[in-house]
Amino acid sequence: MTELTLLVDDFLAAHDYSQHTDRAIRSDLMKFAKWFNTANNERFDAGRVTVRDVADFREHLSRVRRQSVATVNRALVSVRRFLAYLVRSGVLPANPAQSVKELRWMPQVPKGLTTSQVRKIMREVELRQDRRAAAILGLMLYGGLRVGDVVRLELGDLDLGPRSGQVNCRFGKGNKQRFVPLPVEARRLLANYLECRPPVSAQAVFIGERGPLTDDGVRAICSRYAAITGVSFTPHTLRHTFAHRFLATSGNDLVALAQILGHESLNTTTIYSKRSQDELRERVDELRYE
């Protein structure tokens, strides 16, 4: 491996990669060389690398080692860049990795919580009479708000009535403003919190010990109740939960969901309409020709 190590050193020296990227690329190339030795029963020689070698290495990482698409593609890119460098340096006449395509990445369906998990979390919040946490979690579960939406809400952004209500999210992604309607349960939780909100001059709806609550403060609340209930979740998990539940109860109204979530493109929203692998397995198990 000495010759390979020298070539890799030269390759990395010729590029301004970060230390982290350097380590990752070096690891990928050594992984490829070791696989080459074993698969071909011969010492690694860049001049003897073929298109088949690169393609088989990709399949080995994916099917045998069962590595993620991102990991496999990163290794493939590392090999391709290294061999391209050897072509430019005159060591190789052509790059055998050039025609080997990366694996196609299929976006995973964002996971939400089950009804029983949501009930477990909100029950613990109620038992502790934590009105602030109840209101915050309620906005994410019943309105799909992001952390940034929650902490930037001001008192003037609230419009709560007995029959309807909404919040004005003025600082969404890209500074896009949107109005999010709130169902009765979210309005109830928010009204309960406002009754005991500290009487401070700050206009922020949610107040912490040192002033307006921050993103980290909201995440800490989620972490606390995740630890208490044993249900692993983050603020974004609650947003995903809202999206799944909204589609289930609205006849898959993607346009409305995109508007509520503040998505500029429907392509972003359609991921929530995809089925998980468990759901697909259930559908297949139900298949009959009778």
C-alpha positions as CSV (number, residue, x, y, z in Angstrom):
1,M,0.0,0.0,0.0
2,T,3.0,2.3,0.2
3,E,2.7,3.4,-3.4
4,L,-1.0,4.0,-3.1
5,T,-0.5,6.0,0.1
6,L,2.0,8.3,-1.7
7,L,-0.5,8.8,-4.5
8,V,-3.3,9.5,-2.1
9,D,-1.0,12.0,-0.2
10,D,-0.2,13.8,-3.5
11,F,-3.9,13.8,-4.4
12,L,-5.0,15.3,-1.1
13,A,-2.2,17.8,-1.1
14,A,-3.3,19.1,-4.5
15,H,-6.8,19.9,-3.1
16,D,-7.9,22.2,-0.3
17,Y,-10.1,19.8,1.5
18,S,-10.9,20.2,5.2
19,Q,-9.4,17.7,7.7
20,H,-12.7,15.9,8.0
21,T,-13.0,15.5,4.2
22,D,-9.3,14.4,4.0
23,R,-9.9,11.6,6.5
24,A,-13.1,10.5,4.8
25,I,-11.5,10.4,1.3
26,R,-8.5,8.6,2.6
27,S,-10.7,6.0,4.3
28,D,-12.8,5.5,1.2
29,L,-9.7,5.0,-1.0
30,M,-8.1,2.5,1.4
31,K,-11.4,0.7,1.6
32,F,-11.5,0.4,-2.2
33,A,-7.9,-0.8,-2.3
34,K,-8.5,-3.5,0.3
35,W,-11.6,-4.6,-1.5
36,F,-9.6,-4.7,-4.8
37,N,-6.9,-6.9,-3.2
38,T,-9.5,-9.4,-1.9
39,A,-11.9,-9.4,-4.9
40,N,-9.1,-9.8,-7.6
41,N,-6.6,-11.7,-5.5
42,E,-3.9,-9.3,-6.5
43,R,-2.0,-6.3,-5.2
44,F,-3.8,-2.9,-5.8
45,D,-2.6,-1.2,-9.0
46,A,-4.4,1.9,-10.2
47,G,-3.4,1.0,-13.7
48,R,-5.4,-2.3,-13.5
49,V,-8.6,-0.8,-12.2
50,T,-11.5,-1.4,-14.5
51,V,-15.0,-0.1,-14.9
52,R,-16.3,-3.5,-13.6
53,D,-14.1,-3.1,-10.5
54,V,-15.6,0.3,-9.6
55,A,-19.2,-1.0,-10.3
56,D,-18.6,-4.1,-8.3
57,F,-17.1,-2.1,-5.4
58,R,-20.3,0.0,-5.4
59,E,-22.5,-3.1,-5.3
60,H,-20.3,-4.6,-2.5
61,L,-20.8,-1.6,-0.3
62,S,-24.5,-1.5,-1.0
63,R,-25.5,-5.1,-1.0
64,V,-22.9,-6.9,1.1
65,R,-21.9,-4.3,3.6
66,R,-25.4,-2.8,3.5
67,Q,-24.1,0.8,3.8
68,S,-26.4,3.7,3.3
69,V,-26.8,5.3,-0.1
70,A,-25.0,8.5,1.1
71,T,-22.0,6.4,2.3
72,V,-21.8,4.4,-0.9
73,N,-22.0,7.5,-3.1
74,R,-19.4,9.3,-1.1
75,A,-17.0,6.4,-1.5
76,L,-17.7,6.3,-5.3
77,V,-17.1,10.0,-5.6
78,S,-13.8,9.7,-3.7
79,V,-12.6,6.9,-6.1
80,R,-13.8,8.9,-9.1
81,R,-12.0,12.1,-8.0
82,F,-8.8,10.2,-7.2
83,L,-8.7,8.4,-10.5
84,A,-9.4,11.7,-12.3
85,Y,-6.5,13.2,-10.6
86,L,-4.3,10.3,-11.8
87,V,-5.5,10.9,-15.3
88,R,-4.5,14.6,-15.1
89,S,-1.2,13.6,-13.6
90,G,-0.5,11.3,-16.6
91,V,-0.5,8.2,-14.4
92,L,-3.7,6.8,-16.1
93,P,-4.9,7.2,-19.7
94,A,-8.6,7.3,-18.7
95,N,-10.8,7.3,-15.6
96,P,-12.7,3.9,-15.3
97,A,-15.0,5.4,-12.6
98,Q,-16.3,8.1,-14.9
99,S,-19.1,6.0,-16.3
100,V,-20.2,4.4,-13.0
101,K,-23.3,6.1,-11.8
102,E,-24.0,6.9,-8.2
103,L,-26.9,5.1,-6.5
104,R,-30.2,6.8,-6.7
105,W,-31.3,8.2,-3.4
106,M,-34.9,7.7,-2.5
107,P,-36.2,10.2,0.1
108,Q,-37.3,8.6,3.3
109,V,-40.8,9.3,4.6
110,P,-40.5,11.7,7.6
111,K,-41.6,9.8,10.7
112,G,-44.3,11.1,12.9
113,L,-45.7,9.9,16.3
114,T,-48.6,7.6,16.8
115,T,-51.8,8.7,18.5
116,S,-50.8,6.8,21.7
117,Q,-47.4,8.4,21.8
118,V,-48.9,11.9,21.4
119,R,-51.4,11.1,24.1
120,K,-48.6,9.9,26.4
121,I,-46.6,13.1,25.9
122,M,-49.5,15.5,26.4
123,R,-50.7,13.6,29.4
124,E,-47.4,14.0,31.2
125,V,-47.3,17.7,30.3
126,E,-50.8,18.1,31.8
127,L,-49.9,16.1,35.0
128,R,-47.0,18.5,35.6
129,Q,-49.3,21.5,34.9
130,D,-46.7,22.8,32.4
131,R,-48.9,25.2,30.5
132,R,-46.1,26.7,28.6
133,A,-44.9,23.3,27.3
134,A,-48.5,22.3,26.5
135,A,-49.0,25.5,24.4
136,I,-45.7,25.1,22.6
137,L,-46.2,21.4,21.8
138,G,-49.8,22.1,20.8
139,L,-48.7,24.7,18.2
140,M,-46.4,22.2,16.6
141,L,-48.8,19.2,16.8
142,Y,-52.0,21.1,15.8
143,G,-50.4,23.8,13.5
144,G,-47.3,22.3,12.2
145,L,-45.2,25.3,13.3
146,R,-41.4,25.2,13.1
147,V,-39.3,26.0,16.2
148,G,-38.4,29.4,14.6
149,D,-42.1,30.1,14.1
150,V,-42.8,29.4,17.8
151,V,-40.1,31.5,19.3
152,R,-40.7,34.5,17.0
153,L,-44.4,34.7,17.8
154,E,-45.4,37.9,19.4
155,L,-48.6,38.7,21.3
156,G,-49.9,40.8,18.3
157,D,-49.5,37.7,16.1
158,L,-52.3,35.9,18.0
159,D,-55.9,36.0,16.9
160,L,-57.8,33.7,19.3
161,G,-61.6,33.5,19.4
162,P,-64.1,31.0,20.8
163,R,-65.1,29.7,17.3
164,S,-61.8,30.2,15.4
165,G,-58.3,31.4,15.7
166,Q,-55.0,31.7,13.9
167,V,-51.4,32.8,14.4
168,N,-49.4,35.0,12.1
169,C,-46.0,33.5,11.4
170,R,-44.2,36.5,10.0
171,F,-40.7,35.1,9.9
172,G,-40.9,31.7,8.1
173,K,-38.2,30.3,5.8
174,G,-37.1,33.0,3.4
175,N,-38.9,35.5,5.6
176,K,-42.2,34.4,4.1
177,Q,-45.3,35.3,6.1
178,R,-48.2,32.9,6.5
179,F,-51.3,32.6,8.6
180,V,-51.9,29.3,10.3
181,P,-55.4,28.4,11.5
182,L,-55.6,26.7,14.9
183,P,-58.2,24.1,15.9
184,V,-60.0,24.4,19.2
185,E,-57.5,22.3,21.2
186,A,-54.5,24.4,20.2
187,R,-56.5,27.6,21.0
188,R,-57.4,26.1,24.5
189,L,-53.7,25.2,25.3
190,L,-52.5,28.6,24.1
191,A,-55.2,30.5,26.1
192,N,-54.3,28.5,29.2
193,Y,-50.7,29.5,28.9
194,L,-51.5,33.2,28.3
195,E,-53.4,33.3,31.6
196,C,-50.1,32.5,33.5
197,R,-47.6,34.1,31.1
198,P,-45.1,36.2,33.1
199,P,-46.0,40.0,33.1
200,V,-43.0,41.2,31.2
201,S,-42.6,44.0,28.7
202,A,-41.2,41.7,26.0
203,Q,-43.8,41.0,23.2
204,A,-42.6,37.5,22.6
205,V,-45.4,35.0,23.4
206,F,-43.2,32.5,25.1
207,I,-41.0,33.6,28.0
208,G,-38.1,31.8,29.6
209,E,-36.2,32.4,32.8
210,R,-33.9,35.0,31.1
211,G,-36.4,36.6,28.7
212,P,-38.0,35.4,25.4
213,L,-37.6,31.7,24.9
214,T,-35.0,30.6,22.3
215,D,-34.8,27.7,19.8
216,D,-32.6,25.9,22.3
217,G,-35.2,26.4,25.0
218,V,-37.9,24.7,22.8
219,R,-35.6,21.8,22.0
220,A,-34.8,21.4,25.7
221,I,-38.5,21.2,26.5
222,C,-38.9,18.4,23.9
223,S,-35.8,16.6,25.2
224,R,-37.2,16.8,28.7
225,Y,-40.5,15.2,27.8
226,A,-38.8,12.7,25.6
227,A,-36.8,11.5,28.6
228,I,-39.9,11.5,30.9
229,T,-42.1,9.5,28.5
230,G,-39.5,7.4,26.8
231,V,-40.9,8.6,23.4
232,S,-38.1,9.8,21.2
233,F,-39.1,13.1,19.4
234,T,-37.8,16.5,18.4
235,P,-39.7,19.6,17.4
236,H,-39.6,18.5,13.8
237,T,-41.0,15.2,14.7
238,L,-44.1,17.0,15.9
239,R,-44.3,19.0,12.7
240,H,-44.1,15.7,10.7
241,T,-46.8,14.3,13.0
242,F,-49.1,17.2,12.2
243,A,-48.5,16.8,8.4
244,H,-49.3,13.1,8.4
245,R,-52.5,13.6,10.5
246,F,-53.6,16.5,8.4
247,L,-53.4,14.5,5.2
248,A,-55.2,11.5,6.8
249,T,-58.1,13.7,7.8
250,S,-58.3,16.1,4.8
251,G,-58.4,13.6,2.0
252,N,-54.7,14.1,1.2
253,D,-55.1,17.8,0.5
254,L,-51.5,18.6,-0.4
255,V,-52.1,22.1,-1.5
256,A,-53.7,23.1,1.8
257,L,-50.9,21.3,3.7
258,A,-48.2,23.1,1.7
259,Q,-49.9,26.4,2.5
260,I,-50.0,25.7,6.3
261,L,-46.4,24.4,6.5
262,G,-45.1,27.3,4.4
263,H,-43.7,25.1,1.6
264,E,-42.9,27.1,-1.5
265,S,-43.1,24.0,-3.7
266,L,-45.5,21.1,-3.6
267,N,-42.6,18.8,-4.3
268,T,-41.5,19.4,-0.7
269,T,-44.9,18.5,0.6
270,T,-45.5,15.4,-1.4
271,I,-43.0,13.4,0.6
272,Y,-45.6,13.2,3.4
273,S,-47.9,11.4,0.9
274,K,-45.4,8.6,0.4
275,R,-46.0,5.4,2.3
276,S,-43.4,4.0,4.8
277,Q,-41.9,0.5,4.2
278,D,-44.1,-0.9,7.0
279,E,-47.2,0.5,5.3
280,L,-46.1,-0.9,1.9
281,R,-45.5,-4.3,3.5
282,E,-49.0,-4.2,5.0
283,R,-50.6,-3.4,1.7
284,V,-48.7,-6.2,0.0
285,D,-49.7,-8.7,2.7
286,E,-53.3,-7.7,2.0
287,L,-53.0,-8.6,-1.7
288,R,-55.2,-11.5,-2.7
289,Y,-56.3,-13.2,-6.0
290,E,-59.5,-14.8,-4.8
